[in-house]
Amino acid sequence: MQFDPAVRDGYCGLQGGAHAGVPNGRGRVPEDQMVEWYSSSGLVPYKVAMAGMDARVNAIAAGHADEVIWLLEHPPLYTAGLSARPRDLLTPDRFPVFRTRRGGQYTYHGPGQRVAYVMLDLNRRGRDVRRFVAGLEAWVIATLAEFGVTGKRRPGRVGIWVARPEKALRANGCPREDKVAFVGLRIRKWVSFHGLSINVEPDLTHFDGIVPCGLRGHGVTSLVDLGLPVVMGDVDAALKRTFPAAMHASGTGHVPEHGARAPRFARP
């Protein structure tokens, strides 16, 4: 199956700006390496998205296609990553459940949540998965900052979190924080797929059917739940603005030295 999203948004250069050319081939990447952006209108079925990603990742790995970021929404569903525990699926009959080979545990996707599937070539960006994941997290944090939201990483808690000082303290006396964004990846032939999601205005009660990312005692939120009059197009524009600088700052926007060896790594 060909990767065939509904709308091509064009190219975003790692140095910013637009570019009409299509970079091809493998090896060293020129300074004006571009990333394609696609956005799909409507709700994309999960199996359709997985088939599209599989085909595109294979083509990127073979040197026949360019890197791409695919922006979309799914119908309501749960996904189970490689570390998902059956006890964390609280209402198994509520929505379809899809087993996936991305890292992580259970999560929810649905309308009002911006999913960004990130198909980038780590052969060109440096074969360091931990640094790459950190770059994606930095990208989310920079995107949230465009709306005045301070997102934070937390040791032992995957995803991006925001403080909720207006809520009661947790049972252990700690301030409450809610998750606003999720990151989960798979790497094949040093090309990434799956990616991240940001809660814009989903139905937050849909998360009640799982223990999100296996973390009990923590909540989820969205930009609208935080009181921001944000729509999906605003988030898409912020993602595109912040991507180049975030990836460069993390070191994953640069070409590795020729002949760099691939380190062993644990998938995130």
C-alpha positions as CSV (number, residue, x, y, z in Angstrom):
1,M,0.0,0.0,0.0
2,Q,1.3,3.4,-0.9
3,F,1.6,6.2,1.7
4,D,-1.2,8.4,0.4
5,P,-2.5,11.0,3.0
6,A,-5.1,13.4,1.8
7,V,-3.1,16.6,1.7
8,R,0.5,17.4,1.1
9,D,1.5,20.5,3.0
10,G,4.9,20.8,1.4
11,Y,8.5,20.8,2.8
12,C,9.9,22.2,5.9
13,G,13.6,22.8,5.9
14,L,15.8,22.0,8.9
15,Q,17.0,25.6,8.5
16,G,13.4,26.8,8.1
17,G,11.5,28.0,5.0
18,A,10.1,26.1,2.0
19,H,11.8,24.3,-0.8
20,A,10.4,22.9,-4.0
21,G,13.0,20.3,-4.6
22,V,12.8,16.7,-3.4
23,P,16.0,15.3,-1.8
24,N,16.8,11.8,-3.0
25,G,19.3,9.1,-2.3
26,R,21.3,8.0,0.8
27,G,24.5,9.0,2.3
28,R,25.4,12.5,3.5
29,V,22.5,15.0,3.5
30,P,22.9,18.5,2.3
31,E,22.3,21.5,4.6
32,D,18.9,22.2,3.0
33,Q,17.6,18.7,3.7
34,M,13.8,18.9,3.7
35,V,11.1,17.0,5.6
36,E,7.8,16.5,3.9
37,W,4.6,17.3,5.9
38,Y,1.3,15.7,5.2
39,S,-2.0,16.3,6.9
40,S,-5.1,14.2,6.6
41,S,-8.6,15.5,7.0
42,G,-11.3,13.4,8.7
43,L,-10.5,10.4,11.0
44,V,-7.9,7.9,9.6
45,P,-8.5,4.3,10.6
46,Y,-5.7,2.9,12.6
47,K,-4.9,-0.1,10.3
48,V,-4.8,2.3,7.3
49,A,-2.3,4.5,9.1
50,M,-0.1,1.5,10.1
51,A,-0.1,0.2,6.5
52,G,0.8,3.6,5.2
53,M,3.6,4.0,7.7
54,D,5.0,0.6,7.0
55,A,5.2,1.3,3.3
56,R,6.8,4.7,3.7
57,V,9.4,3.5,6.3
58,N,10.4,0.7,3.9
59,A,10.8,3.2,1.1
60,I,12.8,5.7,3.2
61,A,15.1,2.9,4.3
62,A,15.6,1.8,0.7
63,G,16.4,5.4,-0.3
64,H,13.3,5.7,-2.5
65,A,11.3,8.2,-0.5
66,D,11.9,11.3,1.7
67,E,11.4,11.8,5.4
68,V,7.9,12.7,6.3
69,I,5.8,13.9,9.3
70,W,2.1,12.9,9.0
71,L,-0.5,14.8,11.0
72,L,-3.8,13.2,11.6
73,E,-6.6,12.2,13.9
74,H,-7.9,8.7,14.6
75,P,-11.4,7.5,15.6
76,P,-11.6,6.5,19.3
77,L,-9.3,3.5,20.0
78,Y,-6.7,2.1,22.4
79,T,-3.2,0.9,21.5
80,A,-1.0,-1.4,23.4
81,G,2.7,-1.0,23.2
82,L,5.3,-3.6,23.8
83,S,5.2,-3.1,27.6
84,A,1.4,-3.0,28.0
85,R,0.1,-5.0,30.9
86,P,-3.4,-6.6,30.6
87,R,-4.5,-5.2,34.0
88,D,-4.1,-1.7,32.7
89,L,-6.9,-2.2,30.1
90,L,-9.8,-1.4,32.4
91,T,-12.7,-1.5,29.9
92,P,-11.6,-3.8,27.1
93,D,-15.0,-3.6,25.2
94,R,-15.2,0.2,25.1
95,F,-13.2,0.9,22.0
96,P,-11.2,-1.2,19.6
97,V,-7.8,-2.3,21.0
98,F,-4.8,-2.5,18.6
99,R,-1.5,-4.3,19.5
100,T,1.4,-2.4,18.2
101,R,5.2,-2.9,18.3
102,R,6.0,0.7,19.4
103,G,7.5,1.2,22.7
104,G,5.4,2.0,25.8
105,Q,2.1,0.7,27.2
106,Y,-1.6,1.6,26.7
107,T,-2.6,4.9,25.3
108,Y,-5.7,6.4,23.7
109,H,-6.2,8.1,20.3
110,G,-9.3,9.8,19.2
111,P,-10.9,12.9,17.7
112,G,-9.5,16.2,19.1
113,Q,-6.0,14.7,19.6
114,R,-3.3,15.7,17.2
115,V,-1.2,12.6,16.2
116,A,2.1,13.3,14.5
117,Y,3.6,10.1,12.9
118,V,7.3,10.8,12.5
119,M,9.2,8.9,9.8
120,L,12.7,10.2,10.0
121,D,16.0,8.6,8.9
122,L,18.4,8.1,11.8
123,N,21.1,7.0,9.4
124,R,21.2,10.7,8.5
125,R,20.5,12.2,11.9
126,G,22.7,10.1,14.1
127,R,22.0,6.6,15.3
128,D,21.3,7.6,18.9
129,V,17.7,6.7,19.8
130,R,17.8,8.2,23.3
131,R,18.9,11.6,21.9
132,F,16.2,11.3,19.2
133,V,13.5,10.7,21.7
134,A,14.8,13.7,23.7
135,G,14.5,15.7,20.6
136,L,10.9,14.8,20.0
137,E,10.1,15.6,23.6
138,A,11.9,19.0,23.2
139,W,9.8,19.6,20.1
140,V,6.6,19.0,22.0
141,I,7.7,21.3,24.9
142,A,8.5,24.0,22.4
143,T,5.2,23.6,20.7
144,L,3.3,23.9,24.0
145,A,5.4,27.0,24.8
146,E,3.9,28.7,21.8
147,F,0.6,28.7,23.8
148,G,2.2,29.8,27.1
149,V,2.1,26.2,28.5
150,T,5.1,24.9,30.4
151,G,5.6,21.3,29.6
152,K,8.0,19.2,31.6
153,R,9.7,15.8,31.4
154,R,9.6,13.8,34.6
155,P,12.0,10.9,35.5
156,G,10.2,7.6,35.4
157,R,7.1,9.1,33.8
158,V,7.1,9.1,30.0
159,G,5.4,11.9,28.1
160,I,5.1,15.6,28.7
161,W,3.5,16.9,31.9
162,V,2.0,20.2,33.1
163,A,1.5,21.4,36.6
164,R,-2.1,21.8,38.0
165,P,-1.7,24.0,41.0
166,E,-5.5,24.6,41.0
167,K,-6.1,21.0,41.8
168,A,-5.9,19.3,45.3
169,L,-2.6,17.8,46.2
170,R,-2.1,14.1,45.6
171,A,-2.5,11.6,48.4
172,N,1.3,11.7,49.0
173,G,1.2,15.5,49.4
174,C,2.9,16.2,46.1
175,P,1.5,18.8,43.7
176,R,-0.7,17.4,40.9
177,E,0.5,17.1,37.4
178,D,-1.4,15.9,34.3
179,K,-0.1,14.5,31.1
180,V,-0.8,16.5,28.0
181,A,1.3,14.7,25.4
182,F,2.6,11.2,24.6
183,V,5.6,9.9,22.8
184,G,6.0,6.3,21.6
185,L,8.4,5.1,18.9
186,R,9.5,2.1,16.9
187,I,12.7,2.0,14.9
188,R,13.2,-0.2,11.9
189,K,16.3,-0.1,9.7
190,W,17.2,3.1,11.6
191,V,14.0,4.8,10.4
192,S,11.5,6.0,13.0
193,F,7.8,5.5,12.9
194,H,4.8,6.1,15.3
195,G,5.7,9.3,17.1
196,L,3.8,11.6,19.4
197,S,0.3,12.9,20.2
198,I,-0.9,16.2,21.8
199,N,-4.3,16.5,23.5
200,V,-5.9,19.5,21.9
201,E,-9.6,18.9,22.7
202,P,-10.3,15.2,23.0
203,D,-13.0,13.7,25.2
204,L,-10.8,13.2,28.3
205,T,-13.3,10.6,29.8
206,H,-12.1,8.2,27.0
207,F,-8.9,7.8,28.9
208,D,-10.8,6.3,31.8
209,G,-10.8,2.9,30.0
210,I,-7.1,2.5,30.5
211,V,-4.2,3.3,32.8
212,P,-2.4,5.7,30.4
213,C,1.2,4.6,29.9
214,G,0.8,2.3,33.0
215,L,1.0,5.3,35.4
216,R,-1.6,5.1,38.1
217,G,-2.6,8.1,40.2
218,H,-1.9,10.7,37.5
219,G,-4.4,12.5,35.2
220,V,-4.5,13.7,31.6
221,T,-5.4,17.1,30.3
222,S,-5.6,19.0,27.0
223,L,-4.9,22.5,25.8
224,V,-8.6,23.3,25.9
225,D,-9.0,21.8,29.4
226,L,-6.2,24.1,30.4
227,G,-8.4,27.0,29.3
228,L,-6.8,27.8,26.0
229,P,-9.0,28.6,22.9
230,V,-6.8,26.5,20.6
231,V,-7.9,24.6,17.5
232,M,-6.1,21.9,15.6
233,G,-4.7,24.3,12.9
234,D,-3.1,26.4,15.6
235,V,-1.2,23.3,16.9
236,D,-0.2,22.2,13.4
237,A,1.3,25.6,12.8
238,A,3.2,25.6,16.1
239,L,4.5,22.1,15.4
240,K,5.9,23.2,12.0
241,R,7.4,26.4,13.4
242,T,9.2,24.7,16.3
243,F,10.4,21.5,14.6
244,P,13.7,22.7,13.0
245,A,15.1,24.4,16.0
246,A,14.1,21.6,18.4
247,M,15.7,19.0,16.3
248,H,18.9,21.0,15.8
249,A,19.1,21.8,19.5
250,S,18.9,18.1,20.3
251,G,21.6,17.2,17.8
252,T,19.2,15.2,15.6
253,G,19.0,17.7,12.8
254,H,22.7,17.2,11.9
255,V,24.4,14.6,9.7
256,P,26.6,12.1,11.6
257,E,30.2,11.8,10.7
258,H,30.8,9.4,7.8
259,G,31.3,5.8,9.0
260,A,29.8,6.3,12.5
261,R,28.9,3.0,14.0
262,A,25.4,2.1,15.3
263,P,25.4,1.8,19.1
264,R,23.3,-0.8,20.8
265,F,20.2,0.6,22.4
266,A,17.1,-0.2,24.3
267,R,14.0,0.9,22.4
268,P,12.1,3.6,24.1
